[in-house]
Amino acid sequence: MAEKSRVSATIDEKTEKLLDEIMKNSYYRNKSHAIEEAIKLLYEEMKRKK
């Protein structure tokens, strides 16, 4: 397993509700896992647009 780094993020209430909804209906272990996967998807999308 890769070494993990701790980061801090502040999100608005609407985004938090979206994240809570994702957590109810997904396979993610926790919010950190969901956010990590979202960043990977965003990165891949950015690479495709270049």
Beta strands, then each sheet from edge to edge (+ up, - down):
end
